[in-house]
Amino acid sequence: MWQHLFWYFGHPEVYILILPAFGVISDVVATFARRPIFGYTSMVYAMASIGLISYVVYAHHMFTAGTDPLFRFFVMLTTMLVAVPTGVKIFNWLATLMGGSITTNTAMLFSLGAIATFTIGGITGIVVASIPMDIHLHDTYFVVAHFHYVLIGGTLFGFFSGIYYWFPKVTGRFMDEKLGLAHFLTSFFGFHAAFYPMHILGMMGMPRRYATYDASMAELNEFVSYSAFFFGAAQLLLVWNILRSWNGGEKAGADPWGGWSLEWTTSSPPPHNSFTEIPTLQVAEPSVDEEDEPTSVSTPTTAEESTS
């Protein structure tokens, strides 16, 4: 009963953690591909579906806990089902990138890295969703590698992408792109060097939470440890970039990226009252009446009106 209650809370929480990163990635990809998100409606339904399905997959953590075989079979099917809306989102992003005029700055690189890494994590999730495979891989480093690919490669890389994307709006200054590129490269390769070998260790039978292990696994474990320290140290580049750019970075205009969403209609940083006049919002979809020119939509309220 304790396991049921714990995982009924714990597993939906994991899915919910990734949803804000999905939103960040969608914003960044649309902006730097100069195209609206492909299949926006299907993207919204996919995000909602992930939230709903997350409540009927929790017991895949309990495949080896002696639960009812029919219940385990049902949970295995629903766990595999969650890959469908997740796959929809991946293809939405890829279709948005196709034919786009792509800008590969740091924010975009972290979003692309998040998409690639999260896809690998999703594939390994299907592996451990299979009851026969999970019986072998349960509580091994393979599972550790899987959820880090999802939560670090997906959530954290998406978070980093959002920092580089909205930093000019928050501070009125650009972050240093050379430091940003160094941060991306060291983080991306350091992450994969730390967590990819864990898949191999898990298939070799390396249990998680063990301080000692067979000598045949020592070299890979040492490599994982060194890579993890390297990945952690790489985050100092982000800290230094933030501190260095906060006051000394190049000044940014109101809409330095050519973003479509409402926050880019204000100055950088935004004024205290948000909108001193009714903003004009650029719409990503091209106008039917105008050749390839974005249409404009005026928002109905100002900050003063909403306050009053």
Buried (B, 14 or more C-beta within 10 A) or exposed (E): EEBBEEBEEEBBEBBEBBBEBBBBBBBBBBBBBBBBBBBBEBBEEBBEBBEEBBEBBBBBBBBEEEBEEEEBEBBBEBBBBBBEBBEBBBBBBEBBBEEBEBEEBBBBBBBBBBBBBBBBBBEBBBBBBBBEBBEBBBBBBBBBBBBBBBBBBBBBBBBBBBBBBBBBBBBBBBBBBEBBBBBBBBBBBBBBBBBBBBBBBBBBBBEBEEEEBEEEBEEBBEBBEEBBEBBEEBBEBBEBBBEBBBEEBEEBEBBBBEBBEBBBBBEBEBEEEBBEEEBEBBEBEBEEEEEEEBBEEEEEEBBEEEEE
